[in-house]
Amino acid sequence: MNRYLLLILVFIITSCAEKTKPEEAHQPSPIVSINKTSIVILGTAQDAGSPQIGCKKDCCAALFEHPDEDRKVVSLGLIDTENDKTYLFEATPDMGAQMRMLTQYERKSDKELADGIFVTHAHIGHYTGLMFLGKEAMDAKDLPLYVMPKMERFLTENGPWEQLVKRKNVVLHTMENETPVRLSNSIKVTPILVPHRDEYSEAVGYQIKGPNKSALFIPDVDKWDKWGKNIIAEVQKVDYAFLDATFYSGEEMNNRDISEIPHPFVIESFEKFKGLSKEDKEKIIFIHFNHTNPLLDPHSPESQLVLENGFKIGKIRDVFEL
């Protein structure tokens, strides 16, 4: 009898262990129904993702063995419920899954692609997903791609990107700084130049204006004080501000020259925004986290400090009504 009890006990322990496998702890949450024009966060990580190639730090070790399905490169989706259309902001290396996620929000359509893509600049996390639209992949047809003039030249004069244009996988729509692109009677998107290591193209953020509310999207900027605009005033103009939070502080980068990859540290943003009202602080949603950034861990002391200071931390599938 004792032997049988022992076998039962082993079975129960084994079953419990199987139910708490690390890889099962990161199952993505389901797609929720969206009934009003909204923005949805489709990714929050910096260009090279999390875990990052070559990383031997603790922040990556477990994720190589048990990937977190919610660790995707920074991207927003715009859902136009009035016209049953969707738009993707950034063509990331995770674009396949993000496009799928975004188009699932459409209520009356089974389209495989969004109705357009807006790109901010030519750094790897923001445009290289365009490769999946080409001949080797889905061979898309006439997908609208909204870009700035230098970005247009980069795509048309360099392979393999020029093949996308020649084969009409994408149709380029060239934008002008601070000139709105009207997507419908109630939605417009305005590119705004920002300073950010313009090796191959200019860099922009976007103001996204919906039927009732508006948002600012700046995933990359060198430093707030290098921008010709007052970031505090820009935050006060909108209802949501999705802002660059690549590094929490310079201390997390102990193997690179931090001056070569400038970004506003989160601790610098704390100081910059400390005079804002409670309502304005709540508008700020930090995004674009390097793999070393403790804000990727919602239970970290740094994450708790961000929330205690009145700000928000972007999470995949968070929805913001416009």
Backbone bond lengths (Angstrom), bond angles and torsions (degrees), N, CA, C in turn:
res aa  C-N    CA-C-N  psi(-1)  N-CA   C-N-CA  omega(-1)  CA-C   N-CA-C  phi
1 M - - - 1.473 - - 1.531 110.63 -
2 N 1.341 117.10 -42.29 1.460 120.10 179.81 1.523 111.61 -61.60
3 R 1.343 115.40 -35.50 1.460 119.00 179.27 1.514 110.95 -63.96
4 Y 1.332 116.71 -40.17 1.467 120.56 179.54 1.529 110.67 -67.77
5 L 1.326 116.80 -39.90 1.465 119.65 177.08 1.519 110.91 -61.95
6 L 1.342 115.25 -39.36 1.454 119.71 178.96 1.524 111.12 -63.96
7 L 1.334 116.78 -40.97 1.470 120.90 178.27 1.523 111.17 -63.09
8 I 1.334 116.37 -41.28 1.470 120.62 179.32 1.520 110.07 -64.22
9 L 1.354 116.17 -42.22 1.460 120.19 -179.90 1.524 111.07 -63.08
10 V 1.334 117.04 -42.39 1.460 121.14 177.41 1.513 110.57 -61.64
11 F 1.322 117.92 -40.95 1.469 122.33 179.73 1.522 111.11 -62.57
12 I 1.345 116.19 -43.26 1.469 120.20 -179.65 1.517 111.08 -64.60
13 I 1.356 116.52 -44.69 1.465 120.32 -179.97 1.511 111.01 -62.67
14 T 1.335 116.14 -42.54 1.470 120.51 179.37 1.511 111.32 -63.22
15 S 1.344 116.60 -41.84 1.474 120.32 179.61 1.511 111.07 -62.89
16 C 1.343 116.63 -42.31 1.461 120.03 179.44 1.518 110.79 -64.29
17 A 1.332 116.31 -39.98 1.456 120.03 179.85 1.506 111.11 -63.09
18 E 1.333 116.24 -38.56 1.463 120.57 -179.74 1.527 110.73 -67.28
19 K 1.320 117.04 -32.31 1.461 120.74 -178.94 1.515 112.54 -74.53
20 T 1.341 117.28 -17.33 1.460 119.31 -176.89 1.518 111.61 -116.63
21 K 1.339 116.61 29.98 1.449 119.33 175.15 1.521 109.83 -59.58
22 P 1.336 118.28 141.38 1.470 120.49 -179.26 1.509 112.82 -56.28
23 E 1.347 116.71 -37.08 1.454 117.64 -176.53 1.522 112.56 -68.22
24 E 1.364 116.34 -19.92 1.451 119.34 179.19 1.522 111.98 -88.89
25 A 1.310 116.39 -7.01 1.468 120.19 -178.72 1.518 111.63 -80.39
26 H 1.335 117.41 -7.41 1.459 120.68 -175.38 1.521 111.86 -117.78
27 Q 1.324 117.35 31.27 1.451 119.81 179.28 1.526 109.73 -67.42
28 P 1.348 118.51 131.86 1.458 120.33 -178.20 1.518 112.27 -66.97
29 S 1.324 115.77 148.19 1.456 120.61 177.15 1.518 109.52 -74.24
30 P 1.332 117.63 155.25 1.464 120.28 -176.27 1.523 112.72 -71.13
31 I 1.338 115.20 158.52 1.459 121.33 174.92 1.523 108.90 -70.50
32 V 1.323 116.84 128.42 1.460 120.83 178.79 1.523 109.64 -95.34
33 S 1.311 115.92 158.56 1.457 120.58 179.05 1.526 109.67 -76.27
34 I 1.325 116.27 134.65 1.460 121.90 177.59 1.526 108.40 -117.34
35 N 1.323 116.44 120.57 1.457 121.12 -175.35 1.518 113.34 -108.24
36 K 1.336 117.06 -6.72 1.455 120.70 178.01 1.527 109.16 -128.57
37 T 1.323 115.87 151.14 1.456 120.25 178.27 1.530 109.25 -51.92
38 S 1.328 116.10 127.82 1.466 120.49 -170.32 1.520 111.89 -149.58
39 I 1.322 114.03 163.34 1.461 123.10 167.58 1.521 107.89 -104.54
40 V 1.328 117.18 139.67 1.454 121.82 174.77 1.527 108.24 -126.13
41 I 1.320 116.87 136.84 1.463 121.08 176.36 1.528 108.73 -79.11
42 L 1.329 116.51 126.17 1.462 122.30 -178.57 1.530 112.29 -109.13
43 G 1.315 117.55 -6.08 1.456 121.35 178.42 1.516 109.70 -177.93
44 T 1.327 116.40 152.30 1.459 120.13 -176.44 1.530 113.62 -131.98
45 A 1.323 118.68 -5.09 1.467 121.08 -173.90 1.522 112.09 -85.07
46 Q 1.325 115.96 158.65 1.459 122.94 175.62 1.525 109.63 -68.28
47 D 1.323 116.57 167.55 1.465 124.34 -168.97 1.524 115.62 -44.61
48 A 1.338 117.34 -44.45 1.468 120.86 -173.64 1.518 113.35 -87.03
49 G 1.323 117.18 3.71 1.452 121.32 173.30 1.517 114.55 78.10
50 S 1.322 114.27 -174.43 1.464 122.31 -179.50 1.525 108.67 -148.33
51 P 1.343 118.22 115.56 1.458 127.92 7.27 1.531 111.69 -73.71
52 Q 1.313 115.33 158.94 1.460 119.90 -177.31 1.524 110.76 -103.59
53 I 1.318 116.23 144.62 1.452 121.97 -179.59 1.535 111.02 -53.41
54 G 1.346 115.25 135.31 1.458 120.30 177.40 1.507 115.32 79.87
55 C 1.334 117.17 -2.10 1.467 120.39 -176.83 1.523 110.49 -78.69
56 K 1.332 116.50 127.73 1.458 122.44 177.46 1.526 111.77 -112.47
57 K 1.310 116.15 8.25 1.460 120.32 -177.35 1.535 110.42 -79.27
58 D 1.321 115.09 164.12 1.463 120.52 -179.77 1.516 112.15 -59.92
59 C 1.348 116.74 -29.49 1.464 119.85 -177.35 1.529 112.29 -66.23
60 C 1.323 117.57 -16.14 1.466 121.52 -178.25 1.524 113.80 -111.94
61 A 1.327 117.17 -27.27 1.464 121.47 -169.65 1.527 112.74 -52.95
62 A 1.323 117.55 -54.21 1.467 120.33 -177.09 1.523 111.89 -68.28
63 L 1.348 116.57 -31.61 1.464 120.14 -176.72 1.523 112.44 -71.66
64 F 1.326 118.36 -27.56 1.459 119.72 174.65 1.526 110.21 -64.85
65 E 1.331 116.58 -37.03 1.466 120.70 179.50 1.519 111.77 -79.95
66 H 1.326 116.39 -37.67 1.461 121.31 -176.07 1.524 109.54 -134.76
67 P 1.328 117.84 82.04 1.466 121.68 -175.78 1.528 112.44 -58.69
68 D 1.319 114.65 144.98 1.461 122.28 174.77 1.524 107.22 -94.13
69 E 1.321 117.36 115.13 1.462 121.62 -176.03 1.525 112.59 -63.77
70 D 1.321 117.25 -16.12 1.463 120.74 179.84 1.527 112.92 -91.06
71 R 1.313 118.81 -1.09 1.463 121.62 177.57 1.531 108.91 -87.08
72 K 1.320 116.66 85.36 1.453 121.74 179.45 1.536 109.84 -120.61
73 V 1.329 115.08 155.16 1.463 121.04 -176.08 1.524 109.98 -69.15
74 V 1.319 115.53 150.66 1.465 121.43 -168.10 1.529 113.46 -58.13
75 S 1.326 114.96 130.72 1.465 121.79 -179.81 1.524 108.82 -164.44
76 L 1.332 114.87 148.24 1.457 121.34 172.39 1.519 109.43 -118.99
77 G 1.316 116.09 152.94 1.453 121.68 171.23 1.515 109.22 -118.83
78 L 1.309 115.98 143.53 1.467 122.35 176.47 1.522 107.56 -114.90
79 I 1.333 116.16 121.31 1.458 121.58 -179.52 1.518 108.85 -108.24
80 D 1.340 116.04 112.69 1.464 122.92 177.99 1.522 107.58 -94.30
81 T 1.326 116.99 92.98 1.460 120.70 -175.44 1.521 112.75 -71.78
82 E 1.331 117.30 -25.14 1.461 119.77 -179.53 1.523 111.73 -67.40
83 N 1.324 116.32 -33.00 1.468 120.70 -176.22 1.528 112.98 -117.42
84 D 1.326 116.54 8.57 1.471 122.32 -179.93 1.525 111.40 51.44
85 K 1.336 114.64 52.91 1.458 120.72 177.35 1.533 109.58 -130.18
86 T 1.318 114.76 157.19 1.459 120.43 176.30 1.519 109.54 -134.40
87 Y 1.331 115.43 152.26 1.463 121.96 178.74 1.533 108.52 -135.49
88 L 1.317 114.61 139.92 1.457 121.38 -178.39 1.518 109.98 -106.06
89 F 1.324 116.62 134.14 1.461 121.71 175.01 1.522 108.37 -107.49
90 E 1.328 115.07 112.42 1.464 127.32 -177.48 1.536 110.57 90.10
91 A 1.334 114.06 135.87 1.464 121.78 175.39 1.527 106.53 -107.84
92 T 1.319 116.88 86.05 1.456 122.92 -171.85 1.529 111.69 -87.06
93 P 1.325 117.65 168.88 1.464 119.68 172.50 1.529 112.86 -60.94
94 D 1.333 117.23 -17.25 1.466 122.25 177.39 1.529 111.97 -97.00
95 M 1.322 117.48 18.56 1.457 120.79 -170.97 1.520 113.38 -60.70
96 G 1.309 118.70 -33.17 1.457 120.29 -179.39 1.516 111.84 -57.51
97 A 1.317 116.25 -52.89 1.464 120.52 179.67 1.517 111.17 -68.01
98 Q 1.337 117.32 -36.63 1.461 120.21 -178.72 1.517 111.68 -69.86
99 M 1.326 117.08 -38.35 1.463 120.28 176.99 1.525 110.40 -64.25
100 R 1.308 115.81 -41.84 1.461 120.86 177.68 1.526 110.46 -60.82
101 M 1.322 116.03 -46.85 1.452 121.20 179.10 1.522 111.02 -59.05
102 L 1.341 116.07 -45.20 1.459 120.84 -176.70 1.524 111.89 -65.71
103 T 1.325 117.57 -47.69 1.468 119.70 -176.10 1.525 112.20 -69.26
104 Q 1.331 117.66 -19.37 1.461 119.86 176.00 1.524 112.28 -68.95
105 Y 1.339 116.40 -17.73 1.457 119.36 177.72 1.530 112.17 -77.18
106 E 1.321 117.83 -15.63 1.460 120.01 179.77 1.523 109.73 -70.93
107 R 1.315 116.22 132.90 1.462 120.84 -173.30 1.519 113.07 -85.23
108 K 1.342 117.35 -31.93 1.461 120.53 -171.95 1.519 113.08 -121.21
109 S 1.305 116.54 24.13 1.452 119.08 -174.35 1.522 110.28 -141.46
110 D 1.330 115.13 149.52 1.461 119.91 173.85 1.524 110.23 -117.73
111 K 1.356 116.48 28.39 1.459 121.08 -179.68 1.525 110.31 -61.71
112 E 1.331 115.03 147.19 1.465 120.63 177.74 1.518 112.05 -89.29
113 L 1.340 116.83 -17.84 1.456 121.48 -176.62 1.523 110.85 -125.77
114 A 1.315 114.72 154.78 1.456 119.92 171.83 1.529 109.36 -67.57
115 D 1.322 116.01 172.45 1.471 120.90 -179.36 1.517 112.64 -88.83
116 G 1.315 116.88 2.39 1.456 121.30 176.72 1.517 110.50 172.73
117 I 1.332 115.43 157.61 1.457 121.62 178.27 1.526 109.07 -127.48
118 F 1.326 116.32 133.44 1.461 122.79 174.21 1.527 108.09 -108.29
119 V 1.338 116.53 127.52 1.464 121.77 -179.84 1.525 109.41 -112.18
120 T 1.331 116.91 140.81 1.466 119.70 -179.30 1.526 113.10 -89.02
121 H 1.361 117.25 -39.99 1.465 119.00 -176.58 1.524 110.80 -171.21
122 A 1.340 115.42 176.79 1.462 121.56 -172.77 1.520 113.07 -98.52
123 H 1.330 117.21 53.27 1.452 121.93 167.30 1.525 107.68 -108.70
124 I 1.327 117.16 152.46 1.467 120.96 -161.47 1.525 115.46 -56.05
125 G 1.314 117.88 -32.77 1.451 119.30 -177.36 1.506 114.37 -78.67
126 H 1.330 117.68 -4.33 1.454 120.40 -170.22 1.529 114.79 -115.85
127 Y 1.338 117.30 -13.85 1.468 118.10 -179.99 1.519 114.97 -139.01
128 T 1.334 119.32 -16.58 1.468 119.93 -171.84 1.526 113.40 -68.51
129 G 1.320 117.79 -15.95 1.464 119.95 174.11 1.512 113.16 -64.00
130 L 1.341 116.54 -15.01 1.471 119.71 177.53 1.530 111.47 -59.14
131 M 1.339 117.03 -23.65 1.470 119.75 -179.07 1.521 111.61 -59.80
132 F 1.315 117.76 -26.63 1.455 120.33 -178.27 1.531 112.92 -76.10
133 L 1.329 116.55 -5.70 1.469 120.47 177.03 1.523 111.71 -90.56
134 G 1.329 117.87 -8.07 1.454 122.31 -171.13 1.516 115.71 -86.94
135 K 1.310 113.87 -171.18 1.466 123.15 -173.79 1.518 112.45 -59.40
136 E 1.350 116.81 -37.92 1.456 119.91 -178.23 1.523 113.03 -73.08
137 A 1.320 116.24 -13.81 1.462 120.42 -178.18 1.533 109.92 -117.48
138 M 1.342 118.38 -117.86 1.468 118.87 -172.73 1.521 113.77 -85.41
139 D 1.339 117.80 -11.99 1.464 121.21 179.70 1.535 110.66 55.29
140 A 1.318 114.93 59.59 1.465 121.34 -177.83 1.524 111.49 -61.21
141 K 1.319 116.00 161.72 1.460 121.78 -179.05 1.521 110.81 -124.09
142 D 1.332 115.95 115.62 1.467 122.71 169.56 1.532 114.25 56.86
143 L 1.321 116.94 39.54 1.458 119.37 178.09 1.528 109.38 -76.76
144 P 1.330 118.98 122.94 1.464 121.01 179.09 1.527 111.63 -62.78
145 L 1.340 115.78 129.39 1.457 122.09 179.67 1.520 107.92 -126.51
146 Y 1.325 116.65 116.12 1.457 122.90 -175.06 1.521 109.69 -95.73
147 V 1.347 116.16 120.09 1.464 121.72 -174.65 1.523 110.12 -141.47
148 M 1.331 115.62 163.10 1.456 122.08 174.48 1.529 109.77 -87.30
149 P 1.348 119.53 167.62 1.470 121.86 -173.20 1.527 115.10 -57.29
150 K 1.324 118.99 -45.92 1.464 120.09 -179.96 1.523 111.02 -67.57
151 M 1.311 116.09 -35.24 1.456 119.79 176.95 1.519 110.24 -65.83
152 E 1.325 116.66 -37.99 1.466 120.41 177.00 1.530 110.23 -60.94
153 R 1.325 117.42 -45.76 1.461 120.43 179.15 1.521 111.44 -63.38
154 F 1.314 116.39 -40.12 1.460 120.28 179.13 1.527 110.52 -59.86
155 L 1.309 117.16 -43.02 1.464 120.96 -177.68 1.524 112.62 -73.37
156 T 1.319 117.22 -32.88 1.470 119.83 -176.64 1.525 113.55 -87.43
157 E 1.346 117.40 -15.94 1.463 120.14 -175.79 1.528 113.29 -110.23
158 N 1.318 117.80 0.28 1.464 120.87 -176.80 1.527 111.04 -132.59
159 G 1.345 114.97 138.26 1.446 119.77 174.03 1.524 110.24 -85.55
160 P 1.343 115.67 154.51 1.464 126.96 2.30 1.526 113.95 -87.16
161 W 1.339 116.12 5.95 1.466 120.08 -170.79 1.520 112.64 -66.95
162 E 1.342 117.73 -34.13 1.459 119.02 -178.34 1.522 111.49 -64.09
163 Q 1.337 117.30 -23.97 1.464 119.56 176.95 1.526 111.32 -65.30
164 L 1.332 116.59 -33.69 1.467 120.17 176.88 1.520 111.08 -60.89
165 V 1.337 115.40 -38.06 1.469 120.34 -179.17 1.521 110.44 -75.26
166 K 1.329 117.09 -44.99 1.469 120.91 -177.85 1.523 111.56 -63.65
167 R 1.326 115.85 -38.15 1.472 119.78 -179.30 1.529 111.91 -85.10
168 K 1.317 116.31 0.18 1.458 122.72 -179.26 1.529 112.60 58.83
169 N 1.334 114.72 32.69 1.459 118.25 168.27 1.521 109.25 -64.50
170 V 1.335 114.82 -36.55 1.455 120.76 175.54 1.525 109.26 -127.97
171 V 1.309 115.38 153.43 1.458 122.35 173.32 1.523 107.11 -118.08
172 L 1.328 116.45 117.31 1.459 120.70 -174.76 1.522 111.72 -77.05
173 H 1.321 115.08 133.69 1.464 122.53 173.60 1.528 106.26 -118.35
174 T 1.312 116.76 109.01 1.456 121.01 -175.40 1.524 110.71 -84.12
175 M 1.306 115.74 127.71 1.453 121.77 -177.83 1.526 111.27 -100.24
176 E 1.314 116.10 165.06 1.460 122.84 173.93 1.524 109.00 -119.49
177 N 1.320 114.83 146.58 1.456 120.10 -179.21 1.524 111.52 -55.74
178 E 1.325 115.62 127.87 1.462 124.68 176.42 1.535 113.25 60.78
179 T 1.320 116.61 22.60 1.469 121.63 174.02 1.525 108.46 -107.69
180 P 1.335 118.99 117.17 1.460 121.09 -174.34 1.531 113.13 -64.43
181 V 1.317 115.30 143.19 1.462 123.15 168.69 1.518 106.45 -102.62
182 R 1.331 116.69 116.50 1.463 119.53 -177.09 1.528 109.57 -89.73
183 L 1.330 116.35 117.33 1.462 121.52 -179.38 1.520 112.20 -92.43
184 S 1.324 116.92 -23.26 1.462 122.52 176.99 1.517 107.20 -162.80
185 N 1.315 116.74 -176.57 1.463 120.42 178.13 1.525 112.60 -64.38
186 S 1.329 116.14 -21.20 1.473 119.18 -174.84 1.530 113.82 -121.44
187 I 1.334 118.00 2.85 1.468 120.41 -177.92 1.520 110.19 -130.91
188 K 1.316 115.84 129.45 1.460 119.44 172.48 1.531 109.68 -141.55
189 V 1.322 114.68 149.40 1.460 122.47 -177.22 1.522 108.40 -123.94
190 T 1.328 116.77 128.30 1.459 121.43 -176.60 1.530 110.69 -120.44
191 P 1.344 117.90 119.62 1.462 120.18 176.34 1.530 111.08 -77.01
192 I 1.326 116.59 142.65 1.462 122.08 -179.80 1.523 108.19 -133.71
193 L 1.327 117.17 118.08 1.455 120.91 -179.13 1.532 111.48 -61.41
194 V 1.342 115.57 137.78 1.461 121.55 175.40 1.530 108.76 -132.43
195 P 1.329 118.35 151.66 1.471 120.02 177.85 1.517 111.15 -76.36
196 H 1.353 115.91 123.30 1.465 117.41 179.26 1.527 110.99 -167.40
197 R 1.326 118.51 88.30 1.459 124.76 170.67 1.532 112.89 30.90
198 D 1.307 117.42 71.89 1.470 121.88 -171.73 1.528 112.11 -83.93
199 E 1.339 117.69 61.41 1.460 120.51 -177.80 1.528 112.25 -63.59
200 Y 1.320 116.98 -41.67 1.467 120.74 -174.56 1.522 113.82 -119.06
201 S 1.297 117.08 -22.22 1.463 120.55 179.81 1.516 108.84 -154.92
202 E 1.316 115.94 167.63 1.447 119.56 169.65 1.535 108.11 -70.67
203 A 1.320 116.69 167.01 1.463 121.61 176.09 1.521 108.69 -121.86
204 V 1.330 115.26 141.18 1.461 120.05 178.67 1.521 110.20 -132.44
205 G 1.317 114.05 157.56 1.447 121.82 161.78 1.515 106.15 -106.23
206 Y 1.313 117.26 177.78 1.463 120.68 179.55 1.527 110.83 -132.64
207 Q 1.325 114.72 140.06 1.454 120.04 164.47 1.525 106.59 -100.98
208 I 1.311 115.54 125.04 1.471 121.95 -177.57 1.511 107.57 -113.04
209 K 1.330 116.37 115.80 1.473 120.92 -177.23 1.512 109.69 -110.63
210 G 1.328 116.35 124.05 1.448 122.13 179.13 1.509 112.40 -106.10
211 P 1.336 117.41 -167.08 1.468 120.92 -177.82 1.527 113.65 -59.63
212 N 1.354 116.83 -33.66 1.460 119.40 -174.33 1.530 114.39 -130.41
213 K 1.322 116.53 -23.65 1.460 119.79 -176.21 1.525 110.42 -136.60
214 S 1.340 114.88 171.20 1.459 119.31 -178.55 1.528 110.18 -138.60
215 A 1.343 115.18 161.32 1.457 120.70 -177.99 1.514 110.47 -138.84
216 L 1.322 115.83 152.24 1.456 123.50 173.49 1.523 107.57 -113.70
217 F 1.332 116.65 131.19 1.463 122.28 -178.59 1.523 108.79 -124.16
218 I 1.333 116.25 106.48 1.469 121.37 178.17 1.528 107.67 -129.61
219 P 1.332 117.62 87.12 1.464 119.75 -177.84 1.523 113.61 -75.93
220 D 1.339 117.16 -21.84 1.464 121.20 -177.49 1.520 110.39 -141.30
221 V 1.323 116.03 129.32 1.464 121.89 173.35 1.526 106.08 -157.01
222 D 1.324 117.66 148.58 1.464 119.46 -177.97 1.532 111.48 -67.79
223 K 1.309 116.70 -63.09 1.469 122.68 175.14 1.523 107.02 -150.50
224 W 1.324 116.64 147.56 1.470 119.08 -178.71 1.526 111.59 -60.07
225 D 1.310 118.12 -36.03 1.460 120.89 -176.79 1.530 113.09 -74.46
226 K 1.331 117.42 -12.82 1.460 120.49 176.74 1.527 112.03 -86.28
227 W 1.317 116.65 -11.20 1.463 121.69 -178.73 1.524 108.53 -81.37
228 G 1.323 116.12 142.14 1.458 120.65 179.35 1.512 113.20 -72.35
229 K 1.308 117.63 -9.64 1.460 121.32 179.64 1.525 109.92 -106.60
230 N 1.308 114.90 161.10 1.455 121.58 177.61 1.528 108.60 -90.32
231 I 1.334 116.92 109.07 1.457 119.87 -175.38 1.524 111.87 -61.44
232 I 1.332 117.15 -31.77 1.461 119.48 178.68 1.523 110.37 -63.75
233 A 1.340 116.61 -45.04 1.463 120.57 178.75 1.527 110.76 -64.15
234 E 1.346 116.94 -37.47 1.464 120.33 -179.74 1.524 111.16 -67.04
235 V 1.315 116.99 -37.80 1.468 120.66 177.03 1.522 110.13 -64.65
236 Q 1.316 116.43 -40.56 1.465 120.42 -177.82 1.524 112.79 -67.90
237 K 1.338 117.01 -19.83 1.468 120.95 -179.53 1.523 113.09 -77.82
238 V 1.336 116.68 -21.66 1.464 120.05 -170.63 1.526 111.15 -116.54
239 D 1.329 114.41 176.36 1.466 120.62 178.49 1.523 112.48 -97.95
240 Y 1.334 116.40 -25.23 1.465 122.08 177.75 1.524 108.13 -137.75
241 A 1.334 115.86 144.18 1.465 120.21 177.12 1.526 108.91 -134.82
242 F 1.334 116.36 105.50 1.463 122.37 178.64 1.526 107.21 -90.10
243 L 1.350 116.59 108.39 1.458 120.20 -166.20 1.529 112.70 -121.88
244 D 1.331 113.87 149.52 1.457 124.52 179.08 1.523 111.32 -55.62
245 A 1.335 114.99 121.32 1.473 121.05 175.20 1.524 108.90 -135.85
246 T 1.330 116.57 44.68 1.460 121.97 -173.45 1.520 112.00 -52.10
247 F 1.320 116.52 -50.92 1.468 121.44 -178.88 1.523 110.08 -118.03
248 Y 1.322 115.71 136.99 1.463 118.82 174.84 1.523 109.55 -68.77
249 S 1.324 115.36 -45.24 1.468 121.93 174.87 1.520 107.74 -154.87
250 G 1.314 116.78 172.74 1.457 119.35 179.70 1.514 113.31 -71.72
251 E 1.325 117.60 -15.13 1.460 121.23 -174.61 1.529 112.71 -67.43
252 E 1.324 117.33 -26.73 1.469 118.93 -176.11 1.523 112.79 -73.30
253 M 1.341 117.72 -17.69 1.459 121.96 -179.96 1.529 109.50 -101.96
254 N 1.331 116.50 93.56 1.462 120.25 -177.40 1.524 112.90 -107.08
255 N 1.347 116.08 8.25 1.469 118.92 179.55 1.525 112.47 -127.08
256 R 1.334 117.75 8.68 1.462 122.47 -179.72 1.525 109.39 -137.37
257 D 1.336 115.37 155.08 1.456 120.28 173.46 1.524 107.73 -79.84
258 I 1.320 116.82 105.47 1.464 122.19 -174.13 1.524 111.74 -62.43
259 S 1.350 117.65 -23.43 1.461 119.88 -179.68 1.526 111.99 -69.34
260 E 1.325 117.12 -19.53 1.457 120.93 179.62 1.526 112.68 -83.18
261 I 1.315 116.63 -13.18 1.464 120.66 179.63 1.534 108.83 -131.96
262 P 1.330 116.23 64.91 1.467 119.48 -175.08 1.526 113.32 -68.24
263 H 1.298 114.24 137.95 1.468 124.02 173.84 1.520 106.68 -151.09
264 P 1.316 118.65 157.99 1.467 119.03 173.83 1.524 109.69 -73.52
265 F 1.325 117.79 115.96 1.464 120.10 175.71 1.529 108.83 -61.88
266 V 1.323 115.65 150.04 1.464 119.33 177.39 1.522 110.28 -59.84
267 I 1.325 117.31 -39.11 1.471 119.23 179.53 1.530 111.21 -65.31
268 E 1.338 117.70 -28.25 1.470 120.85 174.38 1.523 110.50 -72.71
269 S 1.315 116.42 -37.32 1.469 119.78 177.88 1.517 110.74 -66.61
270 F 1.343 117.00 -36.59 1.468 120.03 173.24 1.524 110.09 -51.17
271 E 1.316 115.24 -49.82 1.465 120.77 -177.34 1.518 110.90 -67.27
272 K 1.336 116.05 -41.03 1.463 121.21 -178.48 1.523 111.67 -62.43
273 F 1.323 115.95 -39.31 1.469 120.46 -171.98 1.529 113.46 -102.72
274 K 1.321 117.61 8.74 1.457 119.39 -173.66 1.525 112.82 -63.52
275 G 1.344 118.30 -24.50 1.455 120.62 -178.74 1.517 114.50 -87.14
276 L 1.310 116.94 -2.60 1.463 120.28 -179.84 1.528 110.50 -69.38
277 S 1.312 115.02 154.13 1.465 119.77 175.22 1.524 109.69 -70.06
278 K 1.314 116.68 164.70 1.463 122.04 177.92 1.528 110.21 -56.68
279 E 1.332 116.25 -41.61 1.471 120.60 -178.88 1.532 111.24 -64.84
280 D 1.329 117.12 -40.19 1.464 120.19 -179.66 1.533 111.46 -72.79
281 K 1.323 117.55 -36.54 1.464 119.61 176.82 1.526 110.97 -61.75
282 E 1.327 116.35 -37.95 1.466 120.33 -178.91 1.525 112.76 -66.80
283 K 1.329 116.96 -15.84 1.461 120.24 177.07 1.528 112.35 -72.82
284 I 1.324 116.09 -25.18 1.463 121.19 -170.90 1.521 110.49 -82.40
285 I 1.333 115.09 120.67 1.461 122.99 177.55 1.520 107.39 -117.03
286 F 1.321 117.44 112.45 1.456 120.83 -178.96 1.528 110.71 -76.05
287 I 1.358 115.91 138.71 1.464 122.67 -178.18 1.526 109.14 -143.72
288 H 1.357 116.13 -179.15 1.466 123.52 173.42 1.524 110.80 64.18
289 F 1.342 116.13 60.89 1.454 122.35 -174.70 1.524 111.38 -91.51
290 N 1.332 116.62 125.63 1.456 120.14 171.57 1.530 109.34 -62.67
291 H 1.326 116.83 156.03 1.465 120.31 -177.45 1.523 112.55 -60.34
292 T 1.332 117.00 -20.31 1.464 121.82 178.85 1.526 113.32 -87.05
293 N 1.320 116.98 -8.73 1.463 120.97 -171.44 1.535 110.83 -73.79
294 P 1.328 118.79 122.29 1.470 120.63 -179.28 1.526 113.57 -64.66
295 L 1.334 118.32 -12.71 1.468 119.45 178.14 1.528 111.85 -70.09
296 L 1.334 117.70 -13.64 1.465 120.18 173.25 1.523 111.55 -67.39
297 D 1.320 116.10 -20.31 1.468 121.59 177.08 1.521 108.71 -100.94
298 P 1.326 117.85 108.84 1.470 119.77 -176.83 1.523 113.65 -64.10
299 H 1.339 117.32 -14.54 1.460 120.42 -178.22 1.525 112.88 -99.68
300 S 1.317 117.21 1.86 1.461 119.85 -178.18 1.532 110.58 -71.34
301 P 1.334 117.64 153.78 1.470 120.42 175.75 1.527 111.79 -58.53
302 E 1.340 116.46 -34.75 1.468 120.16 179.97 1.530 111.17 -65.54
303 S 1.338 116.45 -39.88 1.466 119.64 177.38 1.525 110.88 -63.52
304 Q 1.311 115.61 -42.02 1.466 119.47 178.90 1.524 111.25 -63.48
305 L 1.339 116.23 -36.93 1.458 120.40 179.83 1.523 111.29 -66.86
306 V 1.337 117.14 -39.41 1.463 120.87 176.60 1.528 110.17 -58.19
307 L 1.324 116.16 -47.30 1.461 120.56 -178.60 1.528 111.26 -66.78
308 E 1.317 116.18 -39.54 1.470 120.01 178.84 1.525 112.07 -64.29
309 N 1.334 115.93 -28.24 1.465 120.29 178.07 1.528 112.42 -82.20
310 G 1.318 117.17 -0.25 1.460 120.66 173.70 1.509 115.46 96.50
311 F 1.351 118.03 3.42 1.457 121.48 -179.43 1.529 110.21 -97.22
312 K 1.326 115.74 175.13 1.456 121.11 179.43 1.530 110.41 -121.07
313 I 1.308 115.25 157.32 1.457 122.22 177.40 1.522 107.97 -116.49
314 G 1.331 116.51 122.81 1.453 120.09 -177.08 1.515 112.17 -64.71
315 K 1.338 115.76 139.49 1.458 122.54 176.82 1.519 108.87 -131.62
316 I 1.308 115.81 142.41 1.450 120.46 -179.78 1.523 110.19 -57.76
317 R 1.311 116.64 137.62 1.471 127.20 -178.64 1.526 114.03 77.39
318 D 1.326 118.42 4.84 1.459 119.41 171.24 1.522 108.60 -65.01
319 V 1.320 117.47 136.83 1.466 122.70 -176.15 1.532 109.65 -117.59
320 F 1.340 114.95 138.55 1.459 121.77 -178.09 1.519 108.52 -131.88
321 E 1.317 116.51 114.28 1.457 120.72 -176.58 1.523 111.13 -71.30
322 L 1.332 115.57 136.70 1.465 122.51 175.65 1.531 111.30 -104.56
